[in-house]
Amino acid sequence: MNFKNTTFISRDFYLRYSKKIFCVVILLILYINLRYECEEAIYRIDKLKVELKDLRYTSIARWGELTGKNKPEIIRRKVSENHVNLITSDEPATIID
C-alpha cells in the first residue's frame, strides 16, 4: 500500500475510506434532520407564546367585564350616579413634555 499515489479522484481512496465516508454522510444527514426539527419546534413555541399572550389579554378583559371592575366603567357609573356634567372626549390624550 502506497499512500503517496492515493488521491481524492482515485478508486482506491474511496474503497479504503468507504466506511468512514459512509459514517460522515449518515452523521451529516442526522445533523440536518435534528436541526430542522429544532427550528420547527422553536417556531411552534414562539407561535404558542404569542397566542398565549393574546389569550391572557382577552381573559383579563373578559374578567373585567364580568366582574364589573373595569375602571372606565366604574368612573362612568359614578359620574352618572352623582349627576356630574362630564362628557367623554373624542380626541385621544396627548403627552405634554
C-alpha positions in Angstrom: 0.0 0.0 0.0 1.5 3.2 -1.1 -0.3 6.3 0.3 1.5 8.7 -1.9 -0.3 7.6 -5.0 -3.7 7.9 -3.4 -5.7 11.0 -4.5 -9.3 12.0 -4.0 -10.1 11.0 -7.5 -8.8 7.5 -7.4 -10.9 4.5 -6.8 -8.5 3.1 -4.2 -9.2 6.2 -1.9 -12.9 5.6 -1.9 -12.6 1.9 -1.3 -10.1 2.4 1.5 -12.2 5.1 3.3 -15.7 4.0 2.3 -16.8 3.1 5.9 -15.6 6.5 7.2 -17.2 8.4 4.3 -20.5 6.5 4.9 -20.4 7.3 8.7 -19.7 11.0 7.9 -22.7 11.1 5.4 -25.0 9.5 8.0 -23.9 11.9 10.7 -24.4 14.8 8.4 -27.9 13.7 7.5 -28.8 13.2 11.2 -27.4 16.7 12.0 -29.5 18.3 9.3 -32.6 16.4 10.3 -32.2 17.3 14.0 -31.5 20.9 13.2 -34.7 21.1 11.1 -36.8 19.6 13.9 -35.3 22.0 16.4 -36.1 25.0 14.2 -39.6 23.8 13.7 -40.1 23.3 17.5 -38.7 26.8 18.2 -41.1 28.3 15.6 -44.1 26.4 17.2 -43.1 27.6 20.7 -42.9 31.2 19.5 -46.3 30.9 17.9 -47.8 29.5 21.0 -46.2 32.2 23.2 -47.9 34.9 21.0 -51.2 33.0 21.2 -50.9 32.7 25.0 -50.2 36.4 25.3 -53.3 37.2 23.3 -55.4 34.8 25.4 -54.1 36.4 28.6 -55.2 39.9 27.4 -58.6 38.7 26.3 -59.1 36.8 29.6 -58.2 39.9 31.6 -60.6 42.0 29.6 -63.4 39.4 30.0 -62.7 39.2 33.7 -63.0 42.9 33.9 -66.3 42.9 32.0 -67.8 40.1 34.0 -66.8 41.3 37.5 -67.5 45.0 36.7 -64.1 46.0 38.0 -63.2 47.8 34.8 -62.0 51.3 35.8 -63.6 53.3 33.0 -67.0 51.6 33.6 -66.7 52.4 37.4 -65.9 56.0 36.6 -68.8 56.3 34.1 -71.2 54.8 36.6 -70.2 57.0 39.4 -70.4 60.1 37.2 -73.9 59.2 36.1 -75.0 58.4 39.7 -73.7 61.7 41.0 -75.2 63.7 38.1 -71.9 65.3 37.2 -71.9 67.1 33.8 -68.9 65.5 32.2 -68.6 64.2 28.7 -66.1 61.9 27.1 -63.5 63.4 24.8 -63.4 62.5 21.1 -59.7 63.3 20.9 -57.0 61.0 22.2 -55.0 62.0 25.2 -51.8 64.0 24.4 -48.5 63.8 26.2 -47.1 67.1 27.4 -43.3 67.2 27.7 
